[in-house]
Amino acid sequence: MKHLRSERGSVAVEFALILPILIAVLLGIMEFGRAYNAQITVTAAAREGARVMSIQGSPALAKTAVQAASPALNPQLSTGQIQVSPTTCTAGANVTVTVTYRLNFITGFLADGVDLKGKGVMRCGG
């Protein structure tokens, strides 16, 4: 019985040592998931903007389509974060829509945030 009393409280000490590591891993997984989701959203929005530009031939409509295709982003995309090149769409030419988005981390453990970039390229229909 003396042996058991000497180990009393060791589980609480071990838990206190492991808990910060466990929380850091959990927060890292959450931040990575958010970044991955935002990257997929930015890329899909750029692809949608390129599709609209290749069909409609209007950079304004393409930028609106990019903003509409990314409702999950917080803060929302501004038109300054969306580049359409070229601004006219001639038949057979390629149009490129590039979206740049700054994702701020919730935890603040790592850097202030990360810049994500999505790119969509499509051939103009004419």
C-alpha positions as CSV (number, residue, x, y, z in Angstrom):
1,M,0.0,0.0,0.0
2,K,2.9,2.4,0.6
3,H,3.9,2.0,-3.1
4,L,0.5,3.2,-4.3
5,R,0.4,6.2,-2.0
6,S,3.8,7.4,-3.4
7,E,2.4,7.6,-6.9
8,R,-0.8,9.4,-5.9
9,G,-1.3,12.5,-8.1
10,S,1.1,11.4,-10.9
11,V,-1.7,11.2,-13.4
12,A,-2.6,14.8,-12.8
13,V,1.0,15.8,-13.3
14,E,1.3,13.8,-16.5
15,F,-1.9,15.3,-17.8
16,A,-0.7,18.8,-16.9
17,L,2.5,18.2,-18.9
18,I,0.7,16.7,-22.0
19,L,-2.2,19.2,-22.1
20,P,-0.3,22.2,-23.7
21,I,1.1,19.9,-26.4
22,L,-2.3,18.4,-27.1
23,I,-3.9,21.9,-27.3
24,A,-1.2,23.2,-29.7
25,V,-1.7,20.2,-32.0
26,L,-5.4,20.6,-32.0
27,L,-5.2,24.4,-32.8
28,G,-2.7,23.6,-35.5
29,I,-5.1,21.1,-37.1
30,M,-7.9,23.7,-37.0
31,E,-5.7,26.4,-38.5
32,F,-4.5,24.1,-41.3
33,G,-8.1,23.1,-42.0
34,R,-9.2,26.8,-42.3
35,A,-6.3,27.6,-44.6
36,Y,-7.0,24.6,-46.8
37,N,-10.7,25.5,-47.0
38,A,-9.9,29.1,-47.9
39,Q,-7.4,28.0,-50.6
40,I,-10.0,25.8,-52.2
41,T,-12.5,28.6,-52.1
42,V,-10.1,31.1,-53.6
43,T,-9.1,28.8,-56.4
44,A,-12.8,27.8,-57.2
45,A,-13.8,31.5,-57.2
46,A,-10.9,32.4,-59.6
47,R,-12.0,29.5,-61.9
48,E,-15.6,30.8,-61.8
49,G,-14.4,34.3,-62.7
50,A,-12.4,33.0,-65.6
51,R,-15.5,31.0,-66.8
52,V,-17.7,34.1,-66.7
53,M,-15.0,36.2,-68.4
54,S,-14.6,33.7,-71.2
55,I,-18.3,33.6,-71.9
56,Q,-19.4,37.2,-71.2
57,G,-16.2,39.1,-71.9
58,S,-16.7,41.6,-69.1
59,P,-14.1,42.1,-66.3
60,A,-16.7,43.7,-64.1
61,L,-19.0,40.6,-64.4
62,A,-16.0,38.3,-63.8
63,K,-15.1,40.2,-60.6
64,T,-18.7,40.0,-59.4
65,A,-18.8,36.3,-60.1
66,V,-15.6,35.8,-58.1
67,Q,-17.2,37.6,-55.1
68,A,-20.4,35.6,-55.4
69,A,-18.5,32.3,-55.6
70,S,-16.7,33.0,-52.3
71,P,-19.3,33.6,-49.6
72,A,-17.4,31.5,-47.1
73,L,-14.5,33.9,-46.9
74,N,-14.4,36.3,-44.0
75,P,-13.6,39.1,-44.7
76,Q,-15.1,39.1,-48.2
77,L,-13.0,39.6,-51.3
78,S,-12.8,43.1,-52.6
79,T,-12.4,44.0,-56.3
80,G,-8.8,45.1,-55.6
81,Q,-7.9,41.5,-54.8
82,I,-9.1,40.2,-58.2
83,Q,-7.1,40.7,-61.4
84,V,-8.4,39.9,-64.8
85,S,-5.9,39.6,-67.7
86,P,-6.5,40.5,-70.5
87,T,-9.4,42.9,-70.1
88,T,-10.8,41.9,-73.5
89,C,-11.6,38.4,-74.5
90,T,-11.0,37.6,-78.2
91,A,-11.9,34.2,-79.6
92,G,-9.3,31.6,-79.0
93,A,-7.3,33.6,-76.5
94,N,-6.8,32.6,-72.9
95,V,-8.1,34.7,-70.0
96,T,-6.6,34.5,-66.6
97,V,-8.3,35.5,-63.3
98,T,-6.0,35.7,-60.3
99,V,-7.3,36.2,-56.7
100,T,-5.1,37.1,-53.8
101,Y,-6.5,36.7,-50.3
102,R,-4.9,37.3,-46.9
103,L,-6.0,34.7,-44.3
104,N,-5.5,35.8,-40.7
105,F,-4.9,33.1,-38.2
106,I,-7.3,32.8,-35.2
107,T,-4.8,31.5,-32.7
108,G,-2.0,34.0,-33.4
109,F,0.6,31.4,-32.4
110,L,2.3,31.5,-35.8
111,A,2.6,34.4,-38.1
112,D,0.0,37.2,-38.5
113,G,-1.5,35.3,-41.5
114,V,-0.8,33.8,-44.8
115,D,-1.3,35.1,-48.4
116,L,-3.3,32.7,-50.5
117,K,-3.5,32.9,-54.3
118,G,-6.0,31.3,-56.7
119,K,-5.7,31.2,-60.4
120,G,-8.2,30.3,-63.1
121,V,-7.4,30.1,-66.8
122,M,-9.9,29.5,-69.6
123,R,-10.1,29.9,-73.4
124,C,-12.4,32.7,-74.7
125,G,-15.4,31.4,-76.6
126,G,-16.0,34.5,-78.8
